[in-house]
Amino acid sequence: MGLDHVRSEIDHMRVQVGRQRKEILQLQRLGISPASAELLLTRMLAKIEDLCAERDRLKKEHGGPTKGRVLGGRSW
C-alpha cells in the first residue's frame, strides 16, 4: 500500500466517521439505542489510528517529515 493510497483511505474514513456520528445523533433523537452504531464508530476510529500509524511508517521509510509541517507552512 503506497503513501498516497493510505492518505486517501484516511480521508475517506474520516468522512465515514462524520456520517456515522450524524447517524448516532439521529438514533438518539428517535429514542433508539445507538449501541451497535457506537461500536461501529469505535472500530472505524481504530482503523483510522492504524492507517495513521501506517502513514507515519511509510513517511519515515521514504525520509519525509512525520510531524510539524503544514502544507506550505514553516518548520519551527
C-alpha positions as CSV (number, residue, x, y, z in Angstrom):
1,M,0.0,0.0,0.0
2,G,1.5,3.3,-1.0
3,L,1.6,6.5,0.9
4,D,-1.0,8.3,-1.3
5,H,-3.3,5.3,-1.0
6,V,-3.1,5.4,2.8
7,R,-3.7,9.1,2.9
8,S,-6.8,8.8,0.7
9,E,-8.1,6.0,2.8
10,I,-7.7,8.1,5.9
11,D,-9.6,10.9,4.3
12,H,-12.4,8.5,3.2
13,M,-12.6,7.0,6.7
14,R,-12.8,10.5,8.3
15,V,-15.8,11.3,6.1
16,Q,-17.4,8.0,7.1
17,V,-16.8,8.8,10.8
18,G,-18.7,12.1,10.3
19,R,-21.6,10.3,8.7
20,Q,-21.6,7.7,11.5
21,R,-21.7,10.4,14.2
22,K,-24.7,12.0,12.5
23,E,-26.4,8.7,12.4
24,I,-25.8,8.1,16.1
25,L,-27.3,11.5,16.8
26,Q,-30.4,10.7,14.7
27,L,-30.8,7.4,16.5
28,Q,-30.6,9.1,19.9
29,R,-33.2,11.7,18.9
30,L,-35.5,8.9,17.8
31,G,-35.0,7.2,21.2
32,I,-33.3,4.2,19.6
33,S,-30.3,2.7,21.2
34,P,-27.2,3.6,19.2
35,A,-25.1,0.9,20.8
36,S,-24.3,-1.0,17.6
37,A,-23.7,2.2,15.8
38,E,-21.3,3.4,18.5
39,L,-19.5,0.0,18.3
40,L,-19.0,0.5,14.6
41,L,-17.7,4.1,15.2
42,T,-15.2,2.7,17.7
43,R,-13.9,0.2,15.1
44,M,-13.8,2.9,12.4
45,L,-11.7,5.2,14.7
46,A,-9.3,2.3,15.5
47,K,-8.9,1.7,11.7
48,I,-8.0,5.4,11.3
49,E,-5.4,5.1,14.0
50,D,-3.9,2.1,12.3
51,L,-3.9,3.9,9.0
52,C,-2.2,6.9,10.5
53,A,0.5,4.7,12.0
54,E,1.0,3.1,8.6
55,R,1.2,6.5,7.0
56,D,3.8,7.7,9.5
57,R,5.8,4.5,9.0
58,L,5.7,5.0,5.2
59,K,6.7,8.6,5.6
60,K,9.6,7.7,7.8
61,E,10.7,5.0,5.4
62,H,10.8,7.4,2.5
63,G,12.6,10.1,4.5
64,G,9.7,12.6,4.7
65,P,8.8,14.7,7.7
66,T,6.5,12.9,10.1
67,K,5.2,15.8,12.1
68,G,5.4,19.6,12.5
69,R,4.9,20.6,8.9
70,V,1.8,22.1,7.3
71,L,1.5,22.1,3.6
72,G,3.3,25.2,2.6
73,G,3.9,26.1,6.2
74,R,7.1,26.8,8.2
75,S,9.1,24.2,10.0
76,W,9.6,25.6,13.5
